[in-house]
C-alpha cells in the first residue's frame, strides 16, 4: 500500500527526479520559499539513508551469529570439574588415528565444501542487497550484479555437488558419545573397547539430519540458478534504473537520456521482476543459512575426547572463560537491542533524539567489540602454546582452534560493521543532509511543474483531482510528481469534496493552446 506523503517528514515530499534537485550541485536557485531543507521544517525528524535498513539487519544477523557461537563455545552447561564450574580454554581435542578422512561417519571434504558454499552465498548476497538498496549508477550497479550472478552460478554448481555427495552418504551419519581419557572409555561406559568396529554399537544413526542437509543443498542450488537468471535478465533489461515516481527509465550517469521521461502503462512489469529478484534473494539467504547450521550440527556429532581424572571429573574444558563469554553475550545483546529500536524508529517515529541516542549506544558497543576482540586473540594465542595431551596407546589426539578463530573474526567484523554504520549514518551524511530538498505536499509550484501524461498505472495514496479553467479535470500525486488526465485506477472520489480550479501543470515543452496541456504519447 503506498504511503501517504503527509505522514512522512512532517507533511513534506521529496521532489520528483525529473526536477533534478536531489544533488548538492543542483541547488534550487530562484525556487520559491516553500522549498525547505530538513532542519528548516522539523529538526526533530531524522532521515535514514537507503542502506540503513540492510545495515541494521546485517548488524542484527552478525550479533545473532555471535550469540550462537557464545552459547556453543561458552561455559553454559559445563560439567563440574576438579575446581567446580571452571573456565574454558579455546582449544578443541580431535581424534586422529581412526578414519582421518571422516567425521561422524561423513567425509570431511563434504563438510568443507558446505562451508565454502556458505561463504559463496553469504558474501555476494550482502554485496547484492547493499548495491540494490543504494541505487547506484547504472553502470556500477550492472557490474556488481553481474559479478554476484557469476558467484551465485558457482554456488549453484557447488551446492549440486554437495547434494550428490550428501545423498550418497545420507545413511552414514552417526551421533556418538564422548570419549574420556586417559582412562579410555565412552560415556556412559558400555564396556566396548575403542575401535572402528565398536562405533556401530555405541553410536546412533541420524540420517534425518543428513537428509535435511542434502535437501537444503539442492534447494540452495536451484534457488541460486534461478537468481542468476533473474539478475542477468533484469540487469540487461535495465529494470533497476529509476525515474519519476520510481518508474524504470533508461538512465545515463544518474540522469534520464530523455528529458521528462513519461511513465509507461506497463511499468508494473519491471516492478514485478524486481520483486521476484528480492524473493529469490530472501529464499537463497534462508537456504544458505539452514544448510550451514545443519553442517555445524553434524560437526558436533563427532566423537569428542574429554580429559578426566580417576574420579571422572573434567580436568580440561574447551571453550572461553566465563568473564569473556558473559561480556560477549552482553555486547551482542546490546547490538541486537539497539538495532531493533532503530528499526522501529525508522518504520514509525523517525525521531532524531532516538536515532542519536541509540546510534551513540551502537558506537560504544563497537568499541567494546574491539576490546573483546583483543582479549579473545590474546587468549587464543596463549592456548595455542599448550601441548596436546597424550591420549594413550590406542588413539591420537590433535588440538585445533579454527572454531575460536571464527569467533574472533565475528568479534572484529561486528565491531567494524557497527563503526562504519555509525560513521556513515550520523557523521558523514550530516554534511550532505543540508542539501536534501523537500516540498510541502500541497505545494502549488511543485504541482505546476509535475510530469503531465494522459494516463498512468502508478499507484499512490495521495491522488487529488483538480479542474482547469476550461472545465477539464486532471489528477495529481505529490509523491509521484505526476499529473494525469485519466483517473488513476486507485483514485477514490471523496464525498462532498471541494475541487479547486488552478492552472494546468507545466508540460515539458510549450503549450499549443493556453491553459491546455498537449497530449503525451505513453
C-alpha positions as CSV (number, residue, x, y, z in Angstrom):
1,X,0.0,0.0,0.0
2,X,1.5,3.4,-1.0
3,X,2.4,5.7,1.9
4,X,0.6,9.0,2.4
5,X,3.4,11.6,1.9
6,X,1.8,13.8,4.6
7,X,2.6,11.1,7.1
8,X,6.3,11.3,6.4
9,X,8.7,14.1,7.3
10,X,6.1,16.4,8.7
11,X,4.0,16.8,5.5
12,X,6.9,17.1,3.1
13,X,7.7,15.0,0.0
14,X,10.9,14.5,-2.0
15,X,11.0,16.4,-5.3
16,X,10.5,14.2,-8.4
17,X,13.6,13.1,-10.1
18,X,12.8,15.0,-13.3
19,X,13.3,18.3,-11.4
20,X,16.9,17.2,-10.6
21,X,17.0,18.7,-7.2
22,X,18.5,15.8,-5.2
23,X,22.2,16.8,-5.5
24,X,24.3,19.4,-3.8
25,X,25.4,20.6,-7.3
26,X,21.8,21.4,-8.2
27,X,20.8,24.0,-5.5
28,X,17.3,25.4,-6.2
29,X,18.4,28.9,-7.1
30,X,15.3,31.1,-7.6
31,X,12.9,28.5,-6.3
32,X,10.0,29.6,-4.2
33,X,10.4,30.0,-0.4
34,X,8.1,26.9,0.2
35,X,11.1,24.8,-0.7
36,X,12.8,23.8,2.6
37,X,15.7,21.7,3.8
38,X,15.2,19.1,6.6
39,X,16.2,21.3,9.6
40,X,14.0,24.2,8.4
41,X,10.7,22.4,8.8
42,X,11.3,20.0,11.6
43,X,14.7,19.4,13.1
44,X,13.3,16.7,15.4
45,X,12.9,14.3,12.4
46,X,15.7,12.1,11.2
47,X,16.1,10.9,7.7
48,X,17.7,7.4,7.5
49,X,19.8,6.5,4.4
50,X,18.7,4.0,1.8
51,X,21.3,1.4,3.1
52,X,20.4,1.8,6.8
53,X,17.8,-1.0,6.6
54,X,20.2,-3.7,5.3
55,X,22.9,-2.3,7.5
56,X,20.9,-2.7,10.7
57,X,19.7,-6.2,9.6
58,X,23.3,-7.2,9.0
59,X,24.2,-6.0,12.5
60,X,21.4,-8.0,14.0
61,X,22.4,-11.1,12.0
62,X,26.0,-10.8,12.9
63,X,25.2,-10.3,16.6
64,X,22.9,-13.3,16.5
65,X,25.7,-15.4,15.0
66,X,28.0,-14.2,17.8
67,X,25.4,-15.1,20.4
68,X,25.1,-18.6,18.8
69,X,28.9,-19.0,19.0
70,X,28.9,-17.8,22.6
71,X,26.4,-20.4,23.7
72,X,28.1,-23.1,21.7
73,X,31.6,-22.4,23.0
74,X,30.9,-20.8,26.3
75,X,30.7,-22.1,29.9
76,X,26.9,-22.8,29.6
77,X,26.1,-26.4,30.5
78,X,29.6,-27.2,31.7
79,X,30.1,-30.3,33.7
80,X,31.7,-29.7,37.1
81,X,35.4,-30.2,37.1
82,X,38.0,-30.6,39.8
83,X,37.6,-26.9,40.7
84,X,33.9,-26.7,40.3
85,X,32.5,-24.7,37.4
86,X,35.7,-24.0,35.6
87,X,36.8,-21.6,32.8
88,X,37.3,-22.9,29.3
89,X,40.4,-22.9,27.2
90,X,40.0,-22.0,23.4
91,X,41.4,-25.4,22.3
92,X,39.4,-28.4,21.0
93,X,40.5,-32.1,21.0
94,X,40.0,-34.1,17.8
95,X,40.7,-37.8,17.2
96,X,43.2,-38.5,14.5
97,X,44.1,-42.2,14.4
98,X,40.9,-43.8,13.1
99,X,39.1,-42.6,9.9
100,X,41.1,-39.4,9.5
101,X,39.0,-38.5,6.4
102,X,35.7,-39.0,8.2
103,X,33.8,-37.1,10.9
104,X,30.6,-38.5,12.5
105,X,30.6,-41.0,9.6
106,X,30.6,-38.3,6.9
107,X,33.5,-37.2,4.8
108,X,35.4,-34.1,5.9
109,X,35.6,-32.9,2.3
110,X,31.8,-32.7,2.2
111,X,31.8,-30.6,5.4
112,X,34.5,-28.3,3.9
113,X,32.5,-28.0,0.6
114,X,29.4,-26.9,2.5
115,X,31.4,-24.3,4.5
116,X,32.6,-23.0,1.2
117,X,29.0,-22.8,-0.1
118,X,28.1,-20.7,2.9
119,X,30.9,-18.2,2.1
120,X,29.9,-18.1,-1.6
121,X,26.3,-17.5,-0.7
122,X,26.6,-15.0,2.2
123,X,29.2,-12.6,0.8
124,X,27.6,-11.9,-2.6
125,X,24.2,-11.7,-1.0
126,X,25.4,-8.9,1.3
127,X,27.0,-7.1,-1.6
128,X,23.9,-7.5,-3.8
129,X,21.5,-6.3,-1.2
130,X,23.5,-3.2,-0.4
131,X,24.1,-2.4,-4.1
132,X,20.3,-2.6,-4.8
133,X,19.3,-0.6,-1.8
134,X,21.9,2.2,-2.5
135,X,20.6,2.6,-6.1
136,X,24.0,3.1,-7.6
137,X,24.7,4.5,-11.0
138,X,23.5,2.1,-13.7
139,X,27.0,1.0,-15.0
140,X,28.3,0.4,-11.4
141,X,25.1,-1.5,-10.5
142,X,25.2,-3.6,-13.6
143,X,28.8,-4.6,-13.0
144,X,28.1,-5.5,-9.3
145,X,25.0,-7.5,-10.2
146,X,26.7,-9.4,-13.0
147,X,29.7,-10.3,-10.7
148,X,27.2,-11.5,-8.0
149,X,25.4,-13.6,-10.6
150,X,28.7,-15.3,-11.5
151,X,29.4,-16.1,-7.9
152,X,25.8,-17.4,-7.5
153,X,26.3,-19.6,-10.5
154,X,29.4,-21.1,-8.9
155,X,27.4,-21.6,-5.7
156,X,24.7,-23.5,-7.7
157,X,27.2,-25.8,-9.1
158,X,29.0,-26.5,-5.8
159,X,25.7,-26.9,-4.0
160,X,24.6,-29.5,-6.6
161,X,27.9,-31.4,-6.0
162,X,27.4,-31.3,-2.2
163,X,23.8,-32.6,-2.7
164,X,25.0,-35.5,-4.7
165,X,27.7,-36.4,-2.2
166,X,25.3,-35.8,0.7
167,X,22.7,-38.2,-0.8
168,X,25.4,-40.9,-1.2
169,X,26.4,-40.6,2.5
170,X,22.9,-39.9,4.0
171,X,22.8,-43.3,5.8
172,X,26.3,-42.9,7.3
173,X,25.8,-40.0,9.7
174,X,26.2,-41.1,13.4
175,X,25.9,-39.4,16.7
176,X,28.5,-40.7,19.1
177,X,29.1,-40.2,22.8
178,X,32.2,-38.5,24.3
179,X,35.4,-40.4,24.7
180,X,37.2,-39.9,28.0
181,X,40.9,-40.3,28.6
182,X,43.5,-41.2,29.9
183,X,41.2,-44.0,31.1
184,X,39.7,-44.9,27.7
185,X,36.0,-45.4,27.9
186,X,32.9,-44.0,26.4
187,X,30.5,-42.0,28.5
188,X,28.5,-43.9,29.6
189,X,31.0,-46.7,29.7
190,X,29.4,-49.7,28.0
191,X,32.4,-52.0,28.2
192,X,33.4,-51.8,24.5
193,X,37.0,-51.1,23.6
194,X,37.5,-48.1,21.3
195,X,37.9,-49.4,17.7
196,X,36.4,-48.8,14.4
197,X,34.0,-51.8,14.7
198,X,32.7,-50.6,18.1
199,X,31.3,-47.4,16.5
200,X,28.3,-49.3,15.1
201,X,27.4,-50.5,18.7
202,X,27.8,-47.2,20.6
203,X,26.7,-44.6,18.0
204,X,23.2,-43.6,16.9
205,X,22.2,-43.2,13.3
206,X,21.0,-39.7,12.4
207,X,20.0,-40.0,8.7
208,X,17.2,-37.5,9.2
209,X,19.6,-34.6,9.7
210,X,21.9,-35.6,6.8
211,X,18.8,-35.9,4.6
212,X,17.6,-32.5,5.6
213,X,21.0,-31.0,4.9
214,X,21.1,-32.6,1.4
215,X,17.6,-31.2,0.8
216,X,18.8,-27.7,1.8
217,X,21.8,-28.2,-0.6
218,X,19.5,-28.9,-3.6
219,X,17.1,-26.1,-2.7
220,X,20.2,-23.8,-2.4
221,X,21.4,-24.9,-5.8
222,X,18.0,-24.4,-7.6
223,X,17.4,-21.0,-6.0
224,X,21.0,-19.9,-6.9
225,X,20.4,-20.8,-10.6
226,X,17.0,-19.0,-10.6
227,X,18.6,-15.9,-9.0
228,X,21.3,-15.9,-11.7
229,X,18.7,-15.9,-14.5
230,X,16.7,-13.2,-12.8
231,X,19.7,-10.9,-12.1
232,X,21.0,-11.3,-15.7
233,X,17.6,-10.7,-17.2
234,X,16.7,-7.7,-15.1
235,X,20.1,-6.2,-15.4
236,X,20.2,-6.4,-19.2
237,X,16.7,-5.0,-19.4
238,X,17.6,-2.0,-17.3
239,X,14.9,-2.8,-14.8
240,X,17.0,-1.4,-11.9
241,X,17.0,2.2,-13.3
242,X,14.6,4.6,-11.7
243,X,12.8,7.7,-13.0
244,X,9.9,9.9,-11.7
245,X,8.0,8.1,-9.0
246,X,10.4,5.1,-9.1
247,X,9.4,4.4,-12.7
248,X,12.1,2.5,-14.6
249,X,13.7,4.6,-17.4
250,X,16.8,4.5,-19.4
251,X,19.5,6.3,-17.5
252,X,23.0,7.5,-18.1
253,X,25.2,8.7,-15.2
254,X,22.1,9.0,-13.0
255,X,20.3,11.2,-15.5
256,X,17.5,10.4,-17.9
257,X,18.5,10.3,-21.5
258,X,15.2,11.8,-22.5
259,X,14.0,14.9,-20.6
260,X,10.9,14.2,-18.6
261,X,10.6,10.5,-19.4
262,X,6.9,9.5,-19.2
263,X,5.8,6.6,-17.1
264,X,4.6,3.6,-19.2
265,X,1.3,1.8,-18.6
266,X,3.4,-1.4,-18.3
267,X,5.9,-0.2,-15.8
268,X,4.5,-2.5,-13.2
269,X,6.1,-5.4,-15.1
270,X,9.5,-4.1,-14.2
271,X,8.4,-3.7,-10.6
272,X,7.2,-7.3,-10.6
273,X,10.6,-8.5,-11.9
274,X,12.4,-6.7,-9.2
275,X,10.0,-8.3,-6.6
276,X,10.9,-11.7,-8.0
277,X,14.6,-10.9,-7.5
278,X,14.1,-9.9,-3.9
279,X,12.1,-13.0,-3.2
280,X,14.8,-15.2,-4.7
281,X,17.4,-13.3,-2.6
282,X,15.4,-14.0,0.6
283,X,14.9,-17.6,-0.2
284,X,18.6,-18.1,-1.1
285,X,19.7,-16.5,2.2
286,X,17.4,-18.8,4.1
287,X,18.7,-22.0,2.4
288,X,22.3,-20.9,2.8
289,X,21.8,-20.3,6.5
290,X,19.9,-23.5,7.0
291,X,22.5,-25.6,5.2
292,X,25.3,-24.1,7.3
293,X,23.5,-24.5,10.6
294,X,22.9,-28.2,9.8
295,X,26.5,-28.6,8.8
296,X,27.6,-27.3,12.2
297,X,25.2,-29.6,14.0
298,X,26.6,-32.6,12.1
299,X,30.1,-31.5,13.0
300,X,29.1,-31.6,16.7
301,X,28.0,-35.2,16.4
302,X,31.6,-36.3,16.1
303,X,33.4,-38.3,18.9
304,X,34.8,-35.6,21.2
305,X,37.7,-36.6,23.5
306,X,37.2,-35.4,27.1
307,X,40.1,-35.3,29.6
308,X,39.1,-36.6,33.1
309,X,40.8,-37.8,36.2
310,X,40.3,-41.2,38.0
311,X,37.0,-39.8,39.5
312,X,35.6,-39.0,36.1
313,X,35.9,-35.2,36.8
314,X,36.8,-32.9,33.9
315,X,40.4,-31.6,34.1
316,X,40.4,-29.7,30.8
317,X,37.4,-27.9,29.3
318,X,37.4,-26.5,25.8
319,X,35.7,-23.1,25.5
320,X,36.1,-19.4,26.6
321,X,36.5,-18.0,30.0
322,X,33.3,-17.2,31.9
323,X,34.2,-13.5,32.0
324,X,34.8,-13.1,28.3
325,X,31.8,-15.1,27.3
326,X,29.5,-13.0,29.5
327,X,30.9,-9.9,28.0
328,X,30.4,-11.2,24.5
329,X,26.8,-12.1,25.2
330,X,26.1,-8.7,26.8
331,X,27.6,-6.8,23.8
332,X,25.9,-8.9,21.2
333,X,22.6,-8.5,23.1
334,X,23.0,-4.7,23.2
335,X,23.8,-4.7,19.5
336,X,20.6,-6.6,18.7
337,X,18.5,-4.4,21.1
338,X,19.8,-1.0,19.8
339,X,19.5,-2.0,16.2
340,X,15.9,-3.3,16.7
341,X,15.0,0.1,18.3
342,X,16.5,2.0,15.4
343,X,14.5,-0.2,13.0
344,X,11.3,0.6,14.9
345,X,12.2,4.3,14.8
346,X,12.9,4.0,11.1
347,X,9.5,2.4,10.5
348,X,7.4,4.8,12.5
349,X,8.7,7.7,14.6
350,X,11.9,8.8,12.7
351,X,12.9,10.9,15.7
352,X,16.3,12.4,15.7
353,X,16.7,12.1,19.5
354,X,16.1,8.3,19.3
355,X,18.4,7.9,16.4
356,X,21.2,9.8,18.1
357,X,20.9,8.1,21.5
358,X,20.9,4.6,20.2
359,X,23.4,5.4,17.5
360,X,25.8,6.5,20.2
361,X,25.0,3.3,22.1
362,X,26.0,1.3,19.0
363,X,29.2,3.3,18.8
364,X,30.2,2.2,22.3
365,X,29.2,-1.4,21.5
366,X,31.7,-1.3,18.6
367,X,34.4,0.0,21.0
368,X,33.5,-2.9,23.3
369,X,33.7,-5.4,20.5
370,X,37.2,-4.3,19.6
371,X,38.3,-4.6,23.2
372,X,36.7,-8.1,23.3
373,X,38.5,-9.0,20.0
374,X,41.9,-8.1,21.6
375,X,41.1,-10.2,24.7
376,X,40.0,-13.2,22.6
377,X,43.0,-13.0,20.3
378,X,45.3,-12.9,23.4
379,X,43.6,-15.9,24.9
380,X,43.7,-17.9,21.7
381,X,47.4,-17.1,21.3
382,X,48.1,-18.4,24.8
383,X,46.0,-21.6,24.3
384,X,47.9,-22.3,21.1
385,X,51.1,-22.7,23.1
386,X,49.6,-25.6,25.1
387,X,51.0,-29.0,24.2
388,X,48.4,-31.6,23.2
389,X,47.9,-34.3,25.8
390,X,48.7,-37.9,25.1
391,X,45.5,-39.9,24.6
392,X,47.1,-43.3,25.2
393,X,48.4,-46.2,23.1
394,X,45.2,-46.7,21.2
395,X,44.5,-43.3,19.7
396,X,46.0,-39.9,18.9
397,X,44.6,-36.5,19.9
398,X,45.1,-33.4,17.8
399,X,44.5,-29.9,19.1
400,X,42.5,-27.5,16.8
401,X,41.4,-23.8,17.2
402,X,39.6,-23.0,14.0
403,X,36.2,-22.6,15.7
404,X,37.7,-20.0,18.1
405,X,39.4,-18.2,15.2
406,X,35.9,-17.9,13.7
407,X,34.6,-16.3,16.9
408,X,37.5,-13.8,16.9
409,X,36.7,-12.9,13.3
410,X,33.0,-12.3,14.1
411,X,34.0,-10.1,17.0
412,X,36.0,-7.9,14.7
413,X,33.5,-8.0,11.9
414,X,30.6,-6.9,14.1
415,X,32.6,-4.1,15.6
416,X,33.7,-2.9,12.2
417,X,30.2,-3.1,10.7
418,X,28.7,-1.1,13.6
419,X,31.5,1.5,13.4
420,X,31.1,2.0,9.6
421,X,27.3,2.3,10.0
422,X,27.5,4.9,12.8
423,X,30.2,7.0,11.0
424,X,28.3,6.9,7.7
425,X,24.8,7.4,9.0
426,X,25.4,10.0,11.7
427,X,28.7,11.8,10.8
428,X,29.4,11.7,7.0
429,X,25.8,12.2,6.0
430,X,25.5,15.3,8.2
431,X,27.3,17.4,5.6
432,X,25.1,16.3,2.7
433,X,21.9,16.2,4.6
434,X,21.6,20.1,4.4
435,X,21.3,19.9,0.6
436,X,18.4,17.4,0.6
437,X,15.4,19.4,-0.6
438,X,11.8,18.8,0.2
439,X,8.4,20.4,-0.8
440,X,5.2,20.8,1.0
441,X,2.9,18.1,-0.1
442,X,0.4,20.8,-1.2
443,X,3.0,22.9,-3.0
444,X,1.4,24.7,-5.9
445,X,4.8,25.2,-7.6
446,X,5.5,21.5,-7.4
447,X,2.1,20.7,-8.9
448,X,2.6,23.1,-11.7
449,X,5.9,21.5,-12.5
450,X,4.7,17.9,-12.3
451,X,5.1,15.5,-15.2
452,X,1.9,15.6,-17.3
453,X,0.7,12.4,-19.0
454,X,-2.5,11.0,-20.4
455,X,-2.7,8.1,-18.1
456,X,-0.5,6.0,-15.7
457,X,-0.9,2.8,-13.8
458,X,1.3,4.0,-10.9
459,X,-0.4,3.7,-7.5
460,X,-0.3,6.4,-4.9
461,X,-2.2,7.2,-1.7
462,X,-2.4,10.9,-2.4
463,X,-4.2,11.3,-5.7
464,X,-6.2,14.6,-5.8
465,X,-8.5,16.0,-8.5
466,X,-8.2,19.5,-9.9
467,X,-10.2,21.4,-12.6
468,X,-8.8,23.7,-15.3
469,X,-10.4,27.0,-16.2
470,X,-11.8,25.2,-19.3
471,X,-13.6,22.8,-17.0
472,X,-11.4,19.8,-17.8
473,X,-10.3,17.6,-14.9
474,X,-6.9,16.2,-14.1
475,X,-5.4,14.1,-11.2
476,X,-2.2,14.9,-9.4
477,X,0.0,12.9,-6.9
478,X,2.7,14.9,-4.9
479,X,4.6,11.7,-4.0
480,X,4.9,10.6,-7.7
481,X,5.2,14.1,-9.1
482,X,2.8,13.1,-11.9
483,X,-0.4,14.6,-13.3
484,X,-2.7,12.5,-15.4
485,X,-5.8,13.4,-17.5
486,X,-7.5,10.0,-17.0
487,X,-8.4,8.9,-13.4
488,X,-5.8,6.6,-11.8
489,X,-7.0,3.1,-11.1
490,X,-6.8,3.5,-7.3
491,X,-8.3,7.0,-7.1
492,X,-11.2,7.3,-4.7
493,X,-13.6,10.2,-5.2
494,X,-14.0,12.0,-1.8
495,X,-17.6,12.6,-0.7
496,X,-18.5,16.3,-0.8
497,X,-15.0,17.3,-1.6
498,X,-14.3,20.8,-3.0
499,X,-12.4,20.7,-6.2
500,X,-10.2,23.8,-6.6
501,X,-9.5,25.3,-10.0
502,X,-5.9,26.0,-10.8
503,X,-3.8,26.4,-13.8
504,X,-2.6,23.3,-15.7
505,X,0.7,21.7,-14.9
506,X,3.6,22.9,-17.0
507,X,4.3,20.5,-19.8
508,X,7.9,19.7,-20.8
509,X,7.5,21.8,-23.9
510,X,5.5,25.0,-24.7
511,X,1.7,24.5,-24.8
512,X,0.0,24.8,-28.1
513,X,-3.1,26.3,-26.5
514,X,-3.0,28.4,-23.3
515,X,-4.3,26.5,-20.3
516,X,-4.4,23.2,-22.1
517,X,-1.5,20.7,-21.9
518,X,-0.7,18.8,-25.1
519,X,-1.3,15.1,-25.3
520,X,1.6,12.9,-24.3
521,X,2.2,9.7,-26.1
522,X,2.6,7.0,-23.4
